[in-house]
Amino acid sequence: MAAPGLKRAQFVNVTQAEIDAILSTVRKTLSVQQYAVLDRELGAVGRARSAPSRQTAWPMVARLSDHDLKQMDDAWLDGLPDPVSRGLLRRMATDLRAARDQLNQTPSNSSRPSGSMPPWQRGAATPGEEELTFDPDVAGQRADKLPDDGAGTAQVAQAAHSAGQTPTDAPGVPAAPPRAKSKVPGRPGRRVGDPGHGREQKLAPSRTQEHRPACCAACLLPLPGDDPAQAWSGWDTLELVALDESGHHTAPTVLGARIEVTRHLLMQQRCACCGHTTQAQAVRATEDPLWPGVDISQQRLLGPRLAATLVYLCLRMRLPRRKVSELMLELFGLQLSPALIDQTVHQAARSVAPLEEQLAQQLEQAVLVFADETSWAESGQALWLWVLCCCHTVLYVIGARTKDMFDNTLSTTFAGTLMSDGYSAYRCRPLRLRCWAHLHRKLRGLAESTNRQGAQAGAAMLQVFDSLMAAIFEARARLAQPPPAGSCAAMPAATHAELVERLHQLCLEHRDAPHKALRDVAREFLNDWDVIVRPLANPRLPLTNNVAERQLRHYVIARRLSYGTRNEVGSHSVALLASVIDTCRLRRTSVTNVLARAIHAARMGLPVPALPPIPADLLCPELSLAGI
């Protein structure tokens, strides 16, 4: 678009002063859009006039594309003349510098978000950000360069002392460089010795519950429940109560919930036999070295159901502690500190800790188990979040990415089938399945490689692999239909034996290829060949590890929001509560009911209730999937 009545050719020989005069003249006669167009036209003329001639300008060299790199194999490079090779080397060096600069971008030196860094690199120091320290040698060199008026530094300092000045205030004495402050992060939480704060919100109790001693502490005789007693201590409990308390088996007439305040009174009672006065005590669990600082007792502010609701909001809804506190204040007018909510989460995790062994036992009895892992940060330490799941049970564990960690989670006596990726820790299991989605992505990346040999071999392997995958889907469709009388459906392993042999030959041809990616893919196929081709003999077997990856996706998002956990207690709490929550969801059971019962039992010193039973319909898909 050009300004009305004006052409760029008219302004080729116009000076900059004439351009400014034209702009000032027509400023009032043109609209804003027309003036902007005219300003761009005249600016282009000025830049063209001030630019060097075409003979002296530096040539614009385009960066090498993937199409160019695919053609530059070793034979082509060896046949280039020396001047062409040196020019190509300069262009490749330029591209390499640009790629390295982009690869070295971090949130501290670019506009990349902080969440884009891997968890194991977030705590590391960024190159070029060394801590400021005082070097005495450098300070001495700077002091030597100061002007000297003939008197030594010691004489100046002595004169300053006699005049009542400090040595650093005296003229001629260099001031000491400021000491760099140490960047030692403080420990989160309340400092030792701080008075702390109590609850500022006072709530009137709606009902009262007395707790009497069962027997005399001296003579051990039972105390009558109707004898006079006196309260000596107590506490208030906040509980989430449904507006309609008719029960879960009937349709509720009123929806909603309210906060009920119950005042618990500990009574003391005098024995009529021996005259000893016995005080009732709140139930308190013994200290557990695996849960330092996590105490469980009957004397708690939050009731079991309200505590279970807070845990569900933090773990399943991925809400931070402060937002959960804000939500309670907005909905119920209840003031809860983030520290109290975090303490409640840890106490709930310790309450359901006995269920971890039950989860592991039910996984070992499963026919098919999916396994996967993802990175997890614990106070800057690089750990891994493992998941083992079947159609009715999920178990999470946070720890090191080692074979011992996996064997400790899923016993070596496991007799079922394990679906996983190519991690070496899984290869010791006799019955395995490989995720074809991982292999398909590797072949596709190889086919799109800039190396000619790798691209050609990857494209050939990918074509065969796609044909085998399509054959499995066709066999599944045939098995879903009732077979004709007297006929037996053929499996892809028999109908597509030539394709299987073709893929095997391609892997053998390139197992020692000079291209590293091609060599690694070929050897990976050969190392797990029997495991990879197993679905060809039984098309009902799964092809992907999406079951485990979908379970991990929720906590991958939670990791990016929370940056992991701060200590071992936090990591253990996340793994335990996530296992119970996702297991209840698979079994179509209320999560808050299961958590509330477990919290109540732990506070009262009772055995934790067992997990909800496995529905019968969840076992059938697993058995049919495994071909049993």
VENDAQUI-V410917 format. One record per pair of residues at least 24 apart in sequence whose C-alpha atoms are under 7 Angstrom apart, sorted by the first residue. I is the first residue (numbers start at 1). J is the second residue. D is the distance in Angstrom with one decimal. If there is no record, write none. Layout:
{{I/J/D} {I/J/D}}
//
This chain:
{{2/37/6.2} {2/38/6.9} {3/34/5.6} {3/37/6.1} {3/38/5.5} {8/41/6.5} {11/45/7.0} {12/45/6.4} {63/95/6.6} {66/450/5.7} {69/450/5.4} {70/450/4.4} {70/451/5.2} {70/452/5.0} {71/452/6.5} {73/452/6.6} {115/560/6.3} {119/376/6.7} {119/377/5.6} {119/382/6.7} {120/377/6.8} {120/380/6.8} {120/381/6.7} {120/382/5.0} {123/380/5.3} {132/180/5.9} {133/180/5.8} {134/179/6.5} {143/174/6.4} {201/335/6.8} {205/261/4.7} {205/262/5.4} {205/263/5.8} {206/260/6.5} {206/261/5.4} {206/262/6.0} {207/261/7.0} {207/262/5.1} {207/263/6.4} {208/262/5.6} {208/263/4.7} {208/264/6.0} {209/263/6.2} {209/264/4.9} {209/265/6.2} {210/264/5.8} {210/265/4.8} {210/266/6.2} {210/267/6.7} {211/265/6.0} {211/266/5.0} {211/267/5.9} {211/280/6.5} {212/266/6.5} {212/267/5.1} {212/268/6.8} {212/280/5.5} {213/278/6.7} {213/279/6.3} {213/280/4.5} {216/271/6.3} {216/278/5.9} {217/278/5.9} {218/276/6.6} {219/274/7.0} {223/271/6.7} {228/269/6.9} {229/267/6.0} {229/268/5.6} {229/269/4.7} {230/267/5.2} {230/268/5.3} {230/269/6.7} {231/265/5.9} {231/266/5.5} {231/267/4.2} {231/268/6.1} {232/266/6.0} {232/267/5.8} {232/268/6.4} {233/265/6.0} {233/266/5.2} {234/264/5.3} {234/265/4.3} {234/266/5.3} {235/263/5.9} {235/264/5.3} {235/265/6.8} {235/299/6.7} {236/261/6.6} {236/262/5.6} {236/263/4.4} {236/264/6.0} {236/301/6.1} {237/261/5.7} {237/262/5.2} {237/263/6.4} {237/300/6.5} {237/301/4.5} {237/302/5.6} {237/303/5.9} {238/262/6.6} {238/301/6.0} {238/302/5.0} {238/303/5.5} {239/302/6.2} {239/303/4.6} {239/305/6.4} {239/306/5.4} {240/305/5.9} {240/306/5.0} {283/603/6.9} {283/604/6.0} {283/605/6.9} {284/603/7.0} {285/605/6.6} {291/569/6.3} {294/346/6.6} {294/347/6.0} {295/347/6.9} {296/347/6.3} {296/603/5.8} {297/603/4.9} {298/603/4.8} {298/604/6.0} {304/596/4.7} {304/599/5.7} {304/600/5.6} {305/592/6.8} {305/596/4.9} {307/344/6.3} {308/592/5.3} {308/595/5.4} {308/596/5.4} {309/592/6.1} {311/345/5.6} {315/578/6.9} {318/558/6.0} {346/573/5.9} {348/599/6.0} {349/573/4.9} {349/576/6.1} {349/577/5.8} {351/598/6.0} {351/599/5.4} {351/602/5.4} {352/598/6.1} {353/576/6.6} {356/576/6.9} {359/393/6.8} {359/395/6.5} {360/410/7.0} {363/393/6.6} {364/410/6.9} {364/414/5.3} {366/390/6.9} {366/416/6.4} {367/416/4.6} {367/417/6.2} {367/622/6.9} {367/623/7.0} {368/416/5.7} {368/417/4.8} {368/418/6.0} {368/622/6.9} {369/417/6.3} {369/418/5.0} {369/419/6.2} {370/418/5.9} {370/419/4.8} {370/420/6.2} {370/545/6.5} {370/547/6.7} {370/548/5.5} {371/419/6.3} {371/420/5.3} {371/548/5.9} {372/420/6.3} {372/548/5.9} {372/549/6.8} {376/564/6.0} {377/563/6.7} {377/564/4.8} {377/565/6.4} {378/564/5.7} {378/565/4.8} {378/566/5.3} {378/567/6.0} {379/565/6.2} {379/566/4.5} {379/567/6.3} {387/548/6.7} {389/548/6.5} {391/618/6.5} {391/622/6.7} {392/583/6.4} {392/586/5.5} {392/587/6.0} {392/614/6.6} {392/618/6.6} {393/583/4.9} {394/579/5.4} {394/582/6.2} {394/583/5.3} {395/579/4.8} {396/575/5.0} {396/576/6.8} {396/578/6.9} {396/579/5.5} {397/575/5.4} {398/571/6.4} {398/572/7.0} {398/575/6.4} {419/545/6.4} {420/545/6.2} {432/531/6.0} {433/531/5.5} {433/532/6.5} {434/531/6.2} {434/532/5.5} {435/543/5.7} {435/544/4.4} {435/545/5.4} {436/543/5.5} {436/544/5.5} {437/544/5.7} {446/518/6.8} {454/515/6.5} {454/518/5.6} {461/503/6.2} {461/506/6.9} {464/499/6.2} {464/503/6.4} {472/536/6.5} {472/539/5.5} {475/539/6.4} {476/539/6.0} {476/540/6.6} {491/536/6.6} {491/537/5.8} {492/536/5.1} {492/537/6.5} {493/536/4.8} {493/537/5.3} {540/625/5.2} {540/626/6.4} {540/627/6.2} {541/625/5.6} {541/626/5.6} {587/614/6.2} {587/615/6.5}}
//
